[in-house]
Amino acid sequence: MPEGYHRLTYEERCQIYALMQSGLSQAAIARQLGVHRSTIKRELDRNTPARGAIASNRRRRRRRKKRKTARVRHAR
């Protein structure tokens, strides 16, 4: 498994939801994608959508946009 932080891509999210639909366990999905099993669990806990990976990706982008606007620093 790769060391350090790994941000999931849209394609990986699509794979996660497709593999969950096929009945694979979270640990098996993590091994297949080469990420830690907690990464899969966090993704599913945070973004389990009614409509699959597309809806979760929209929510992820909205959260990211909110964080970016909150971090604006003013020049001194």
C-alpha positions in Angstrom: 0.0 0.0 0.0 1.3 3.5 -0.8 2.5 5.5 2.1 1.3 9.0 2.9 -1.8 10.9 2.0 -3.8 9.8 -1.1 -6.7 11.8 -2.4 -9.3 9.7 -4.2 -10.0 10.6 -7.8 -13.4 10.6 -9.4 -12.6 7.3 -11.2 -11.7 5.7 -7.9 -14.9 6.8 -6.4 -16.8 5.3 -9.3 -14.9 2.0 -8.8 -15.7 2.0 -5.1 -19.4 2.3 -5.6 -19.4 -0.2 -8.5 -17.5 -2.7 -6.4 -19.8 -2.2 -3.4 -22.8 -2.9 -5.6 -21.1 -6.2 -6.7 -20.9 -7.2 -3.1 -17.2 -6.9 -2.3 -16.2 -6.0 1.3 -14.5 -2.7 2.1 -11.2 -4.4 2.8 -11.3 -6.2 -0.6 -12.0 -2.9 -2.4 -9.1 -1.2 -0.5 -6.8 -4.0 -1.6 -7.9 -3.7 -5.2 -7.5 0.1 -5.3 -4.2 0.0 -3.3 -5.4 2.2 -0.5 -5.9 1.7 3.2 -9.3 0.2 4.2 -10.0 3.2 6.4 -9.9 5.4 3.3 -12.8 3.3 1.8 -14.7 3.5 5.1 -14.4 7.2 5.4 -15.4 7.7 1.7 -18.5 5.6 2.2 -19.4 7.2 5.6 -19.0 10.7 4.2 -20.4 10.3 0.7 -22.8 7.3 0.6 -25.2 8.8 -1.9 -28.5 7.7 -3.2 -27.4 8.2 -6.8 -23.8 6.8 -6.7 -20.4 8.4 -7.2 -21.6 11.4 -9.3 -23.7 12.8 -6.4 -20.9 12.2 -3.9 -18.4 14.0 -6.1 -20.7 17.1 -6.2 -20.9 17.1 -2.4 -17.1 16.7 -2.2 -16.6 19.7 -4.5 -19.1 21.9 -2.5 -17.3 21.1 0.8 -13.9 21.8 -0.8 -15.2 25.1 -2.2 -16.5 26.1 1.2 -13.1 25.3 2.8 -11.2 27.4 0.2 -13.4 30.5 0.8 -13.0 30.2 4.5 -9.2 30.2 4.2 -8.7 33.5 2.5 -6.0 35.5 4.3 -5.7 39.2 4.1 -2.5 41.1 3.5 -1.0 42.8 6.5 
